[in-house]
Amino acid sequence: MMSNNDNLLYKQKQPSLSPKFNDIVHNFPHYTIEYVKSLFPIRTWILGYNKKWLAGDLVAGLTVSAVIIPQAMAYGSIIGIPVEYGLYTSFVGMIVYTLFATTKDATIGPTAVLSIILAQTIRRIKNDFNGGYSDVDIVTTVTLFAGIVSLIIGFLRLGWIFNLIPSPVISGYITASVITISIGQLPFLFGFGHDVVVTNPPYRIIIDFFRSINKTKIDVVIGLISLSFLFAMKFGCSYLEKRYSKYKKLFFFIGISRYIICILVNTFISWLILRNKSENNFPFTVVKTVPNGLKHIKVPPLASNLVFVVLKNLYIIIIVSLLEHLSIAKSFGRFNGYKIDPSQEIIAIGVTNTIGCFLGAIPATGSFSRSALKARTGVLTPFAGVISGSCVLLSLYLLTPVFYYIPQAALSAVIIQAVLVLLTKPSYVKMLYNVNVLDFVVFSVSIIIAMFSTLDWSIIASWGLSLLILLLRIAFPRIDVLNRLFLTDYYDDPNHNPMHVYVPKHHPSFSTVESLPDGILAFRIQESIIFPNANYICDQIVDYVKLNTYRMYKIPEKKGNQPWNETDDLYGSKNNEKLSKLRAIIYDFSSVVRIDTSGLQALIDIKNAVCLHPKYFVSDLTMIYFF
């Protein structure tokens, strides 16, 4: 409770910056060395590496590589660039990330969500800039500056910014991405992908898909059989894991190998059919030639006009890549009981992309499905990424002749099945609706806008809406008028001191609420009192006091004689005689964590305004504040 005795008030002494500044100056070399060392978390565990860790990492690394090779090739095709660029990204991402990682579970590489964003971004850049650069040139330039900007964010320790993006926005965006990617792969599944612009909004792709349905080729058989096989393997192995728990691990590894089995079987059948045919007579679309090794090492194009257009469109790549990775790292850190450093993780992504762009890599980020797989296989350290990356590198040198015969429809089936795993569960959507319908609205807006526009507008609109809702909640806080709920009766208490609590006057849960003594009003404010809501709080409380307490002065009955700012309708002069005279106002500030100067001025204005109503002197009215 606030007291008028200043001696009872605790006043916190403001900290001085001088001692801290002097400490930094004198110990600057030491702090610099410690900071540089902190950028390489690998030093904290690599010296203690042992055979047991290696065994766990070897299993996890080999398992992830069996999934990432077909996925990386498929995600390269989403962007519309040769499939080997997805493999370059996986190789660089997993090896470089090991040096900087603060989580053992995250798997870095191309992802479906980021790939569709890149495809849409490339299209916008080419519309803004017609400089004759290929899609690959644009992607590598985007990768370079995405890495540089990520490094700046990480070095400045600005990872907290991404905490401002709420989970309904993230869930809605991921769901919108899944729908966009799945619809965009339908034309490739049916064999006429090159006749449909798959970077268009989903509604447009659906229209063009049905317009071109008569161009369907034999690819549809490959695609639908592959898709059915992948789903059958997924659900079948999940059922067998539960049905035969003794062989749970065996069925688990069989289930996760479904991608590589699907690609290998399709590739073998494709080779049998096409080995004696010329490329012009192929009955279905295949990947065709994939260069052996790292054949695209070069400096990204840095023409000033291209760089300007790239920087203008870079924001969505930064938001999506860092948000996707931080969400994954935090969730696995909480699940497995270790703490991650968000800014260090951003630095890791920045270094990965900055180095990767010179090796032909596209922007990389954390993959939820592969990270979950890695965690479930019992990974023990980040070194598993080196094992997976090495397997990808070996495939680039040893398996490229095999890649030639991979059917494009099979890759589309891999993409569709892989992204559908990320689809938001109906139970989560139901929870959003039941807990807070506004969160459900934000989630829905993200999906609806993605259907008719691009994914960057989807996340911007839903994020903007969530910030608007937050500002409106702060600007128009709930103000409860309180009454008493008795816990003990006067005669039940031996000391005749009944106990009671203050509860909202019109709350439906309390049917036995009693009014406060005449002339006493109590208010509970459910937000901090700061500049966006100070005037609103002042107006609400003053108006309530004037409507519900006795007015000592009369308002003329004739409208023409009434003051312009006081009308009979506002202050209810007809019932004025029945009201009690104001004696005290009680404030419950248990939910108020901050009061700024505007809020303090609002409290002063309330007291001055309500004192005019009963014609009190300001010092005569009692104001009680409970914190």
SEGUKOL-186729 format. One line per 5 residues: number of its first residue (from 1); for each residue x, y, z of C-alpha. Coordinates in steps of 0.001 Angstrom, whole numbers, plus 500000, padded with zeros to 6 digits. Layout:
% residues N
NUM> X Y Z | ...
***
This chain:
% residues 627
1> 500000 500000 500000 | 501318 503438 499175 | 502037 505670 502147 | 502496 509432 502469 | 505589 508877 504651
6> 508590 509207 502330 | 510846 507540 504893 | 509019 504254 504336 | 509569 504306 500568 | 512335 502203 499074
11> 514228 504165 496470 | 516560 502164 494252 | 519905 503741 493624 | 520620 504181 489944 | 523654 502136 488838
16> 526714 504023 487699 | 528191 503233 484303 | 531618 504536 485180 | 532952 501455 487068 | 531710 499088 484355
21> 533218 501231 481605 | 536589 501359 483395 | 536503 497578 483859 | 535899 497040 480128 | 538751 499394 479194
26> 541273 497777 481549 | 540308 494193 480704 | 539515 494688 477020 | 542113 492160 475720 | 540833 489488 478126
31> 537180 490120 477212 | 538063 490037 473483 | 539776 486659 473784 | 536890 485224 475817 | 534374 486505 473262
36> 536252 484961 470334 | 536494 481661 472235 | 532734 481758 472897 | 532119 481810 469142 | 533418 478225 468911
41> 531388 476039 471298 | 533081 472977 469784 | 536083 473618 472069 | 533965 472707 475123 | 533311 469099 474028
46> 535632 468005 471224 | 538616 467260 473534 | 536448 464845 475520 | 535176 463001 472456 | 535136 459216 472964
51> 534177 455914 471303 | 530705 455816 472847 | 529886 459253 471456 | 531255 458214 468068 | 529030 455127 467959
56> 525872 457184 468653 | 526876 459918 466204 | 527731 457379 463504 | 524257 455839 463610 | 522571 459267 463647
61> 524802 460682 460904 | 524324 457761 458512 | 520572 457715 459148 | 520184 461430 458442 | 522288 461172 455277
66> 519898 458520 453913 | 517094 461077 454232 | 518838 464310 453335 | 520271 463180 449978 | 516889 462632 448278
71> 515319 465573 450148 | 518105 467995 449211 | 517753 467107 445544 | 513980 467515 445758 | 514224 470917 447455
76> 516593 472133 444757 | 513890 471320 442217 | 511350 473403 444206 | 513497 476481 443627 | 513845 475639 439951
81> 517644 475185 439941 | 519691 472015 439285 | 519364 469429 442062 | 523085 469388 442911 | 522791 472796 444589
86> 520631 471265 447286 | 523396 468697 447896 | 526067 471413 448101 | 523975 473157 450745 | 523603 469994 452816
91> 527312 469211 452693 | 528444 472713 453687 | 525667 473323 456189 | 526143 470202 458296 | 529965 470361 458422
96> 530382 474109 459072 | 527528 474194 461597 | 529360 471630 463774 | 531995 474257 464667 | 529477 476797 465957
101> 526516 474724 467193 | 525055 474970 470688 | 522585 472151 469953 | 523408 468568 469034 | 520036 467845 467407
106> 519617 470492 464698 | 520331 469464 461104 | 521286 472301 458759 | 520543 472278 455054 | 517869 473165 452498
111> 514269 473015 453683 | 510966 472927 451847 | 509672 476116 453471 | 512772 478161 452697 | 512957 476707 449171
116> 509487 477924 448191 | 510315 481348 449681 | 513501 481418 447592 | 511560 480476 444445 | 509134 483371 445009
121> 511985 485765 445897 | 513932 484905 442731 | 510842 485670 440673 | 510451 489107 442330 | 514147 489904 441862
126> 514000 488997 438168 | 510913 491171 437737 | 512730 494119 439367 | 516090 493517 437721 | 516630 492312 434176
131> 520411 491966 434150 | 520798 488639 432442 | 521755 486715 435566 | 520647 483113 435969 | 518574 481818 438861
136> 521713 480201 440313 | 523624 483507 440242 | 520775 485268 442033 | 520470 482512 444647 | 524184 482539 445509
141> 524127 486345 445870 | 521074 486048 448129 | 522929 483394 450152 | 525974 485649 450627 | 524031 488623 451936
146> 521702 486438 454001 | 524833 485143 455721 | 526304 488624 456233 | 523081 490051 457687 | 522683 486994 459947
151> 526232 487509 461219 | 525479 491153 462029 | 522322 490164 463927 | 524235 487484 465812 | 527247 489643 466691
156> 524942 492403 467978 | 523086 489801 470100 | 519718 490662 468572 | 518288 487145 468671 | 515627 488314 471147
161> 513837 490080 468277 | 512465 486760 467058 | 510717 486262 470413 | 508285 488941 469191 | 506852 486507 466636
166> 504108 484478 468400 | 503485 480773 467828 | 500141 481249 465936 | 502046 483265 463315 | 504722 480575 463013
171> 502200 477715 462879 | 500015 479522 460339 | 503009 480344 458180 | 504309 476746 458209 | 500836 475411 457378
176> 500511 477947 454556 | 503944 476857 453265 | 502926 473179 453318 | 499775 473944 451311 | 501690 476140 448844
181> 504464 473574 448310 | 502089 470614 447955 | 499894 472399 445405 | 502994 473599 443541 | 504256 470013 443152
186> 501021 468670 441630 | 501937 469703 438049 | 505305 467890 438348 | 503561 464860 439794 | 501368 464729 436677
191> 504210 465382 434240 | 503503 468930 433014 | 505352 471001 435623 | 507074 473152 433001 | 503703 474273 431622
196> 502599 475814 434948 | 504259 478702 436808 | 504597 477061 440227 | 505694 480309 441946 | 502224 481758 441397
201> 499799 481907 444346 | 498198 478506 445087 | 494767 479500 443776 | 496344 480360 440418 | 498320 477093 440316
206> 495093 475133 440898 | 493393 476944 437995 | 496369 476359 435673 | 496635 472740 436836 | 493103 471888 435758
211> 493542 473831 432521 | 496567 471657 431690 | 495220 468358 433025 | 494893 467052 429450 | 498730 467182 429199
216> 499117 464499 431872 | 501946 462043 431131 | 503060 458663 432409 | 504789 460589 435246 | 501499 460518 437146
221> 501763 456737 437560 | 505277 457047 438989 | 504251 459936 441229 | 501085 458416 442672 | 502665 454993 443243
226> 505662 456643 444942 | 503401 458784 447104 | 501303 455766 448096 | 504451 453801 448913 | 505830 456594 451127
231> 502601 456924 453100 | 502209 453157 453403 | 505761 452855 454743 | 505261 455714 457184 | 501961 454568 458691
236> 502717 450859 458345 | 506014 451075 460225 | 504447 453332 462877 | 501741 450702 463435 | 504274 447865 463569
241> 506390 449783 466074 | 503428 449851 468443 | 502228 446348 467607 | 505611 444639 467989 | 507486 446697 470557
246> 510247 444086 470685 | 511273 445102 467155 | 510497 448788 467584 | 513970 450002 466589 | 514025 447788 463482
251> 510707 449128 462203 | 511817 452665 463022 | 514890 452419 460804 | 512887 450734 458034 | 510353 453586 458190
256> 512923 456372 457964 | 514625 454703 455005 | 511463 455096 452909 | 512818 458092 450967 | 516040 456419 449878
261> 514202 453148 449068 | 511652 455050 446972 | 514360 456893 445027 | 516513 453793 444521 | 513643 451611 443277
266> 512351 454335 440936 | 515855 455020 439651 | 516490 451336 438917 | 513186 450936 437053 | 513841 454203 435206
271> 517281 452936 434142 | 515787 449693 432832 | 513278 451625 430720 | 515470 454497 429468 | 518956 452998 429071
276> 518518 452361 425347 | 516498 455495 424545 | 517637 458954 423500 | 516797 461920 425740 | 514286 463250 423223
281> 512239 460042 423442 | 512030 459702 427215 | 508391 458926 428166 | 508733 460681 431531 | 510877 463454 433011
286> 514116 462594 434831 | 516768 464673 436600 | 519372 464050 433872 | 523029 465096 434170 | 524345 466050 437613
291> 527967 467332 437609 | 530480 465190 439469 | 532011 466766 442597 | 532072 470482 443477 | 531961 472035 440012
296> 530287 475350 440896 | 532890 476970 443165 | 532957 480685 442361 | 532398 484184 443755 | 528719 485247 443591
301> 527971 488138 441204 | 528202 491461 443062 | 526991 494003 440504 | 525693 497038 442403 | 522255 497042 440773
306> 521803 493309 441492 | 522970 493745 445103 | 520478 496581 445604 | 517538 494475 444398 | 518703 491485 446470
311> 518952 493574 449646 | 515480 494973 449003 | 514005 491467 448917 | 516247 489860 451538 | 514125 490515 454643
316> 511823 487516 454216 | 514765 485123 453721 | 516325 486384 456974 | 513082 486146 458939 | 512185 482664 457717
321> 515644 481086 457942 | 516454 482397 461425 | 512955 481916 462802 | 512775 478341 461510 | 516166 477437 462949
326> 515691 479117 466349 | 512297 477442 466802 | 513855 474040 466147 | 516928 474620 468331 | 514878 475901 471277
331> 512305 473116 471112 | 514934 470342 471068 | 516967 472110 473748 | 513933 472170 476067 | 513018 468570 475237
336> 516519 467183 475832 | 517425 469370 478811 | 520130 471703 477506 | 520229 475442 476864 | 520998 477015 473503
341> 522406 480468 472793 | 520070 482107 470204 | 522635 484693 469091 | 525317 482017 468686 | 522904 479927 466611
346> 522275 482956 464372 | 526057 483360 463971 | 526278 479675 463008 | 523655 480157 460280 | 525432 483318 459143
351> 528832 481625 458824 | 527276 478619 457061 | 525610 480766 454411 | 528566 483150 453992 | 530983 480273 453332
356> 528442 478161 451452 | 527689 480744 448767 | 531235 480354 447362 | 530692 476585 447034 | 527382 476882 445217
361> 525166 476491 448295 | 521728 478070 448683 | 520471 479565 451993 | 520444 476910 454707 | 518525 476635 457949
366> 517393 474014 460437 | 515094 471237 459247 | 512455 470103 461732 | 511864 466645 460230 | 515570 465791 459914
371> 516344 467245 463361 | 513575 465126 464898 | 514989 462081 463104 | 518493 462882 464331 | 517299 463250 467920
376> 515332 460019 467796 | 518297 457994 466510 | 520236 458865 469677 | 522669 461545 468494 | 525179 462441 471240
381> 527148 465419 469862 | 527062 467863 466906 | 529787 465745 465240 | 527025 463655 463658 | 526671 466563 461200
386> 530216 465949 459942 | 529336 462309 459255 | 526154 463249 457361 | 527945 465988 455424 | 530735 463600 454449
391> 528178 461098 453114 | 526586 463848 451002 | 530024 464831 449663 | 530797 461204 448782 | 527475 460950 446914
396> 528485 463972 444825 | 531651 462164 443713 | 530375 458589 443465 | 526631 458578 442739 | 526083 461317 440162
401> 525697 458810 437265 | 522845 457228 439213 | 521170 460605 439803 | 520663 460967 436036 | 517771 458452 436009
406> 515850 459729 439050 | 512250 460478 437902 | 511103 464031 438623 | 507694 462701 439710 | 509392 460586 442397
411> 511133 463711 443748 | 507763 465504 443807 | 506301 462604 445781 | 509194 462885 448275 | 508561 466621 448639
416> 504811 466264 449193 | 505160 463479 451747 | 508002 465274 453565 | 506152 468594 453931 | 502810 467058 454943
421> 504542 465905 458144 | 504836 469607 459073 | 501105 470280 458670 | 499563 471716 461833 | 497522 469136 463729
426> 493759 469729 464109 | 494131 469475 467908 | 496421 472534 467879 | 493978 474511 465729 | 491137 473558 468103
431> 493253 474629 471065 | 493887 478031 469454 | 490150 478547 468975 | 489252 477492 472528 | 492015 479400 474321
436> 491964 482656 472382 | 489870 483155 469267 | 492134 486044 468191 | 495075 483616 467955 | 492902 481465 465712
441> 492173 484528 463552 | 495910 485274 463214 | 496555 481642 462261 | 493754 481700 459663 | 494821 485035 458148
446> 498285 483614 457451 | 496810 480693 455484 | 494180 482720 453610 | 496653 485366 452431 | 499141 482689 451347
451> 496443 481124 449167 | 495910 484347 447230 | 499302 486020 447490 | 502897 485083 448360 | 504294 483620 451572
456> 506163 486800 452518 | 502876 488725 452608 | 501402 485862 454613 | 503909 486175 457435 | 503972 489981 457309
461> 500175 490261 457498 | 499748 487717 460298 | 502671 489146 462282 | 501320 492680 461795 | 497870 491574 462924
466> 499289 489943 466057 | 501224 493136 466906 | 498067 495207 466325 | 496109 492937 468699 | 498879 493303 471286
471> 498850 497103 470980 | 495057 497227 471225 | 495171 495074 474357 | 497689 497465 475909 | 495853 500594 474726
476> 492431 499390 475917 | 493080 497332 479047 | 490373 495623 481063 | 489356 497620 484120 | 487373 495610 486654
481> 485088 497258 489180 | 485506 495217 492371 | 483066 494066 495022 | 483519 491840 498075 | 483220 488084 498305
486> 483061 487001 501949 | 485121 483966 502928 | 483970 483949 506598 | 480922 485479 508218 | 481114 488047 511004
491> 479783 485533 513545 | 481891 482622 512241 | 485125 484379 513097 | 485894 484319 516867 | 487565 487732 516610
496> 484631 489163 514655 | 486982 489975 511816 | 485433 488487 508650 | 487709 487564 505757 | 486883 488518 502199
501> 488437 488952 498753 | 487861 491509 496035 | 486392 490069 492839 | 484998 491627 489623 | 481514 492999 490177
506> 479833 491287 487229 | 481891 488100 487011 | 479564 485156 486216 | 481459 482796 488536 | 480459 484687 491687
511> 476782 484837 492610 | 477112 485981 496248 | 479143 489125 495702 | 478295 492033 498043 | 478757 495707 497370
516> 481466 497719 499078 | 480460 500200 501812 | 478677 503298 500503 | 480945 505801 498846 | 483863 503436 498325
521> 484869 502282 494826 | 487551 499748 493940 | 489192 499177 490558 | 491576 496509 489280 | 493618 497477 486208
526> 494836 494481 484214 | 497783 496096 482421 | 500694 498393 483146 | 499724 502069 483174 | 501821 503551 480390
531> 501469 506166 477683 | 499336 504145 475187 | 496577 503531 477753 | 496970 506314 480319 | 494225 508527 478878
536> 491860 505587 478350 | 492226 504448 481969 | 491716 508006 483218 | 488547 508494 481138 | 487039 505127 482106
541> 487518 505597 485845 | 486396 509239 485889 | 483260 508449 483878 | 482389 505525 486155 | 482806 507699 489268
546> 480587 510430 487854 | 477898 507945 486816 | 477818 506078 490121 | 478414 508640 492873 | 476456 511615 494190
551> 476971 514949 492452 | 476940 517918 494859 | 476013 520489 492235 | 472933 520682 490035 | 472872 520705 486275
556> 470209 523036 484868 | 467178 521161 483571 | 466993 523152 480357 | 469362 521916 477684 | 470274 525438 476704
561> 471524 526248 480200 | 473640 523090 480568 | 477428 523264 480078 | 478524 521964 476718 | 480694 519290 478286
566> 478188 518044 480904 | 474853 516713 479732 | 471939 515097 481502 | 472473 511891 479500 | 476080 511438 480570
571> 475766 511947 484281 | 472240 510746 484967 | 470914 513698 487023 | 467500 512013 487421 | 468975 509306 489648
576> 471559 511518 491305 | 469709 511670 494650 | 469838 507876 495041 | 473634 507696 494757 | 476192 507709 497584
581> 478714 510422 498088 | 482253 509414 497086 | 484537 508829 500068 | 487454 506757 498807 | 488856 505019 495735
586> 490845 501803 496081 | 493174 500632 493300 | 494303 497026 492977 | 497603 497233 491113 | 498540 493563 491499
591> 498575 493219 487680 | 500378 496520 487119 | 504103 495932 486649 | 505057 499364 485354 | 503867 502967 485618
596> 505566 505597 483455 | 505258 509372 483688 | 502121 509393 481534 | 500554 506798 483817 | 501479 508773 486935
601> 499981 511917 485432 | 496798 509954 484631 | 496423 508948 488307 | 496845 512590 489332 | 494295 513670 486711
606> 491813 511073 488001 | 492039 512438 491520 | 491681 516048 490360 | 488712 515196 488115 | 486727 513136 490635
611> 487267 515715 493391 | 485314 518237 491325 | 482328 515884 491290 | 481513 515943 495041 | 483219 519368 495400
616> 486020 517989 497572 | 489365 519561 498085 | 491945 517278 496503 | 493454 516504 499912 | 490069 515396 501306
621> 489628 512350 499057 | 491287 509097 500116 | 493145 507191 497365 | 494516 503757 498323 | 496886 501837 496061
626> 497543 498112 496538 | 500509 496632 494664
***
